[in-house]
Amino acid sequence: MSRIARHIPLAGIDLRRSGPQLLSVQLYSWFRSAILSGQLRPGSRIPSTRNLAEDCNISRTTVITAYEQLLAEGYLEARVGSGTCVAASLPDAMPARPPLTSPSGGRAVTVRSSHGLSRRGDVLVSHPVRLLSADTTAPKPFASGLPNPDAFPAKVWTRLVAKWWRYRRGELLACRDPAGYGPLRHAVAARIGAARAVRCDADQVVIVSGSQQALDLIARLLVDPGDVVLMEEPGYPGARAAFAATGASLVPLPVDSHGADIEDVPRDRRLRIAFVTPSHQYPLGATMTISRRLALLQWATRTDSWIVEDDYDSDFRYQGKPLPALQGLDTAGRVLYVGSFSKTLFPSLRLGCIVLPPDLVQPFRRARSIVDGHSAMLDQAVLADFIIEGHFDRHIRRMRSLYSERQRILVESAREQLKGLLDVKGAAGGMHVLGWLRAGVSDTRAAEFARRVGVDVSPLSACSAFRRPRRSGLLLGYAAYSPDEIRAGISRLAGALKQLARYRPIRKWTARPDLNGPVNTST
């Protein structure tokens, strides 16, 4: 009898190697169905990835990919000393649906729905996302992309909210401009013009419900099925999901220490959009050089393509002044600039902005009026006053100092406790740092071991859609955590990585194009 048979019945697992679905998708679907049907009961221990891979004669990476999706969705849970088990509290039952797999060979991957959804709908609901539970009160170190909630000037915000409801509520109830509240658009245009060298007037600004909605609107309006979209590799998974849902072909845009490089991209007559994070590349942290910025702008003009610039956290720069935005160099109207207030203020503030070339303003206003009308007017009005009265810039200055100190504490703690396990170096800006694992160590396994001890780190491979990175790494956010939380988290992470080193010999993993990770869509 196999070792697996002592844990769960395997009679129902039928993996079709010649079928259209990847083995990891099939394995995920089988476990999900078995859990929802009661075949696997809450608390039941499931086999290790090694045992299941051996018994099914498949790659261990395939099993890990399926397990990680089940863990992210809450069907499985990792227990210290007990391995991986069926979750005691299961998500609501719903029709089984495999996760979206990564594009391969530059082609968009869609999964045919058997539940009546469109192809676009199936891609949207199938893409791996990290959904925070409703009872989540505080993030665990080192979840990235989260600002410090305790340092936010809540009293100021509360005073502004009360002022609007007491004296000006009639304006809140009457305004319905799909482009957003007029004074907020003027305030945003003035601020990003001064702080980020963005060249625009208020009429080019559209207020949206977070940068993810901005990306969704851009994808809907500018991309047709079969169009080619260049995505930074590695890059932001949320953008990848938005553009994949259109049926576009996703092609990697190489990134190195000088940022994205358009020169290495093959010429294609259907090239439509290049998505970039030039001021602080996500996740590697590189800054695009001026020569590459100019080359990218020349490419967009020559090919009649668009550039989407995601300026997600550039206010937080700790060495020198914030860098000018790419949009400020654009003289041909090819750049769409996307910004977010969720990272600078607080995550539940679902407000962001798009700065559009003049020719796109009216189409986007019309589309926004159809999609959801407009963002919440009270939040827009309060944010406008928050910026106009100077509270926003004062808050940013305080957070730069606070986050810089927290990054220093994280790097020093990592140097003391993670030596030989994770090489963590400081960054010139942003809200996370990247730590490099030893050669041959899987970042997905490292993240899994970290979760078992209450540490939330993101594997670098989750940001790679086309190929596994040459080196494995972990993303460590630090902005939301106190010095004591950072030091304690580093200590627990060190224990997890030491346990991983004892768990199995260090060896290289086989690269798989279908490996993908959860996406944080909180921007």
Buried (B, 14 or more C-beta within 10 A) or exposed (E): EEEBEEBBEBEEBEBEEEEEBBBBBBBBBBBBBBBBEEBBEEEBBBBBBBBBBBBBEBBBBBBBBBBBBBBBBEBBBBEEEEBBBBBEEBBEEEEBBBBBBBBBEBEBBBBEBEEEBEBBEBBBBBBBBBBEEEEEEEBBBBBBBBBBBEBBBEEBBEEBBEEBEEEEEEEBEEBEBBBBBBBBBBBBBBBBBEBBBBBBEBBBBBBBBBBBBBBBBBBBBBBEEEBBBBBBBBBBBBBBBBBBBBBBBBBBBBBEEEBBBBEEBEEBEEBBBBBBBBBBBBBBBBBBBEEBBEBBBEBBBEBEBBBBBBBBBBBBBBEEEBBBBBBBBBEEBBBBBBBBBBBBBBBEBBBBBBBBBEEBBEEBBEBBBEBEEBBBBBBBBBBBBBBBEEBBBEBBEBBBEBBBEBBBBBBBBBEEBBEEBBBBEBBBBBBBBBBBBBEEBBBBBBBBBBBBBBBBBBBBBBBBBBBBBEBBBBBBBBBBBEBEBBBBBBBBBBBBBBBBBEEEEEEEBEEBBBBBBBBBBBB
